[in-house]
Amino acid sequence: MKVRNQRNIPSRYWLLIVICICLILFGIDRVTDGKGPLRVVANYTIVPMQKGISYAGMWLSDLSSNFETLEEVREENEELQEKVDELTTENTRLTQDQYELERLQELYKLDQNYSDYPKIGARVIANNGSNWFSSFTIDKGSNDGVKVDSNVLAGTGLVGIVTEVGPNYAQVRSIIDDSSNVSAMMLTTSDTCVVEGDLDMIDDGRLRFEKLANNDNEIEVGEEVVTSHISDHYLQGLFIGYVSEINVDSTNLTRSGYITPAVDFSKLQEVLVITTTKEELVGESTDNGSEGD
């Protein structure tokens, strides 16, 4: 039989003791007008807890505000990025339009310079795959009046000649092509020569001319070179370029040298095609002469 521990105080007595202590403390607090021990206990326990809860609430509130601010900033950044992309695209388009306008203005001036010849504008749609437009395709063909041997212009002068025509396209061989030979002449003296295509030489930005008579006519650097009246395929007077160097050949009978071309053959985009060929003009002249007789 177990012996009950007499020293153990029942829980109900502990509860009564705590209640009595609380009543005594409340009584003292009332008598001392809130300056009693409860106030001291509250200052050391409840007040720090309240401060901690307040700080935690403020931190959570700031954190929530920061998240909202970050979300707003992210949305604003996305909107600004969209506007930047739109402006970049618009600026690119305007720049392209500006360059195109400048090129078209050059073609317009070129058209005015050769106003005696009927012409049609065309876009370059393919080249031979090299850095130079030695041969290329345009988007106009026989349906637009383009013919084999139609002369092609761009920039400030002669580009080349049409070698093949389809209903809606044409193939052009430029004067820089290795197989090209153009009968030309010096503008001020009318001395004839032959301008030869050479793709290796165009890397230095020049063409070679040969078979210029070594006579008393003085030819200086800067002399303009144009297509000759005796050319079989090219119309007379089309600007080819400027003499950049001239030398007397070893035979002492002819001179040769180099020409700076009037066209940038690395950046062809739009061209003018003369729809009348040299053969047609010669035929018209012959017919008119026969009628006169």
Secondary structure as GFF3:
##gff-version 3
##sequence-region A 1 293
A	DSSP	alpha_helix	11	31	.	.	.	ID=ss1
A	DSSP	alpha_helix	37	44	.	.	.	ID=ss2
A	DSSP	alpha_helix	46	113	.	.	.	ID=ss3
A	DSSP	beta_strand	119	127	.	.	.	ID=ss4
A	DSSP	beta_strand	135	138	.	.	.	ID=ss5
A	DSSP	three_ten_helix	142	144	.	.	.	ID=ss6
A	DSSP	beta_strand	151	154	.	.	.	ID=ss7
A	DSSP	beta_strand	157	165	.	.	.	ID=ss8
A	DSSP	beta_strand	170	174	.	.	.	ID=ss9
A	DSSP	beta_strand	181	186	.	.	.	ID=ss10
A	DSSP	beta_strand	192	196	.	.	.	ID=ss11
A	DSSP	alpha_helix	199	202	.	.	.	ID=ss12
A	DSSP	beta_strand	207	213	.	.	.	ID=ss13
A	DSSP	beta_strand	224	227	.	.	.	ID=ss14
A	DSSP	beta_strand	239	248	.	.	.	ID=ss15
A	DSSP	beta_strand	254	261	.	.	.	ID=ss16
A	DSSP	beta_strand	270	274	.	.	.	ID=ss17
A	DSSP	alpha_helix	278	292	.	.	.	ID=ss18
###
